[in-house]
Amino acid sequence: MYEVKDKKVVLEHGSINKGIIAVASGKGGVGKSTVTVNLATALAELGYKVGIIDADVRGFSVPRILGVKDKPKAVSENEIIPPEVKGIKTISMGSFVGENEPVIWRAPLLGGALEQFFKDVRWGELDYMLLDLPPGTGDMPLNIMQKVPHSEILVVTTPQITATKVAGRIGAMAEKMDLQVLGVIENMAYYQCTECGNKDYIFGENGGETLADFMGTELLGQLPLISEVRRRSDTGKPIVFDEPEAEISKEFIKIAKRLAEREGGFDEKIEPLKLNMNAK
Ligand SMILES: Nc1ncnc2c1ncn2[C@@H]1O[C@H](COP(=O)(O)OP(=O)(O)OP(=O)(O)O)[C@@H](O)[C@H]1O
């Protein structure tokens, strides 16, 4: 599917120079796709070249959130030009089937599609590739992680105990496959009243921190629950792009900077993650 040469992931039609970030969540609906798109936008705003593979083949929502209007263009049997929005190249199952059509995939079939996304798409030179994984820790995300052993995992969770408990399994999955966990992003951390500024911790407090502690990784950021995020995602205008001065956009930029200050590049050997089984 790809090879690693001179610290780069070399693809058929391009390369990835700094990192493959697989965005995972223990369960659906916690904002994984929203985070993927806004983080990609933040990295692009910082000047990095970014691609997104929407690997959430059943619940694909990247095209809608990013505002993709164009279809991928096949220039030959083995070469596809991906749509590009806001400087971000992206490919999604959603570009090949209608939004309302069910996609009945089995993990091996998904593996085939993913391979094609890596091999046949003309990505050009990228700094970061983001993978929006299917939610959970079932066959689908497992299969993807196995196929892309140079990916590093970013875990999205809400602070709610039910969400953090299942997200903890991603750590075990990563450990089994010798994949690094980059950190945890706590989404929907609190709702801030637009009138009085009071913070309401709707889904509980400190869940992200507890999860990060359990995984022996860092809590990269806490994102508030605000209706503007949902509204803009529904209309294809990621908030980081559309309202860069919003507090949540600044938090995304902070997370992107934190990720980008790491050295980057790809090694043959990947250090396994150590789980801290004694954490609360
Ligand atoms: N911080 C936020 N504030 C307000 N709404 C949010 C926030 N994050 C996500 N949402 C909304 O929550 C819903 C679920 O988000 P999203 O589709 O990103 O979740 P997901 O984890 O990718 O779900 P799935 O994996 O099941 O597709 C969407 O309507 C999205 O607009």
PDBQT file of the ligand as one rigid body, heavy atoms in Angstrom, charges set to zero:
ROOT
HETATM    1  N1  LIG A 301     -18.276  20.666  20.311  1.00  0.00    +0.000 N 
HETATM    2  C1  LIG A 301     -19.473  20.502  19.754  1.00  0.00    +0.000 A 
HETATM    3  N2  LIG A 301     -20.485  21.392  19.986  1.00  0.00    +0.000 NA
HETATM    4  C2  LIG A 301     -21.714  21.200  19.418  1.00  0.00    +0.000 A 
HETATM    5  N3  LIG A 301     -22.022  20.186  18.600  1.00  0.00    +0.000 NA
HETATM    6  C3  LIG A 301     -21.053  19.274  18.334  1.00  0.00    +0.000 A 
HETATM    7  C4  LIG A 301     -19.743  19.379  18.882  1.00  0.00    +0.000 A 
HETATM    8  N4  LIG A 301     -19.003  18.338  18.427  1.00  0.00    +0.000 NA
HETATM    9  C5  LIG A 301     -19.808  17.609  17.624  1.00  0.00    +0.000 A 
HETATM   10  N5  LIG A 301     -21.043  18.177  17.563  1.00  0.00    +0.000 N 
HETATM   11  C6  LIG A 301     -22.226  17.666  16.844  1.00  0.00    +0.000 C 
HETATM   12  O1  LIG A 301     -22.513  16.355  17.371  1.00  0.00    +0.000 OA
HETATM   13  C7  LIG A 301     -22.952  15.493  16.330  1.00  0.00    +0.000 C 
HETATM   14  C8  LIG A 301     -22.008  14.272  16.241  1.00  0.00    +0.000 C 
HETATM   15  O2  LIG A 301     -20.742  14.716  15.813  1.00  0.00    +0.000 OA
HETATM   16  P1  LIG A 301     -19.857  13.865  14.790  1.00  0.00    +0.000 P 
HETATM   17  O3  LIG A 301     -20.640  13.439  13.602  1.00  0.00    +0.000 OA
HETATM   18  O4  LIG A 301     -18.591  14.621  14.567  1.00  0.00    +0.000 OA
HETATM   19  O5  LIG A 301     -19.594  12.598  15.723  1.00  0.00    +0.000 OA
HETATM   20  P2  LIG A 301     -18.839  11.224  15.402  1.00  0.00    +0.000 P 
HETATM   21  O6  LIG A 301     -18.202  10.823  16.679  1.00  0.00    +0.000 OA
HETATM   22  O7  LIG A 301     -17.975  11.356  14.206  1.00  0.00    +0.000 OA
HETATM   23  O8  LIG A 301     -20.050  10.278  15.097  1.00  0.00    +0.000 OA
HETATM   24  P3  LIG A 301     -20.021   8.893  14.265  1.00  0.00    +0.000 P 
HETATM   25  O9  LIG A 301     -18.693   8.263  14.497  1.00  0.00    +0.000 OA
HETATM   26  O10 LIG A 301     -21.150   8.135  14.871  1.00  0.00    +0.000 OA
HETATM   27  O11 LIG A 301     -20.205   9.275  12.833  1.00  0.00    +0.000 OA
HETATM   28  C9  LIG A 301     -22.974  16.329  15.064  1.00  0.00    +0.000 C 
HETATM   29  O12 LIG A 301     -24.262  16.831  14.878  1.00  0.00    +0.000 OA
HETATM   30  C10 LIG A 301     -21.992  17.465  15.360  1.00  0.00    +0.000 C 
HETATM   31  O13 LIG A 301     -22.293  18.651  14.627  1.00  0.00    +0.000 OA
ENDROOT
TORSDOF 0
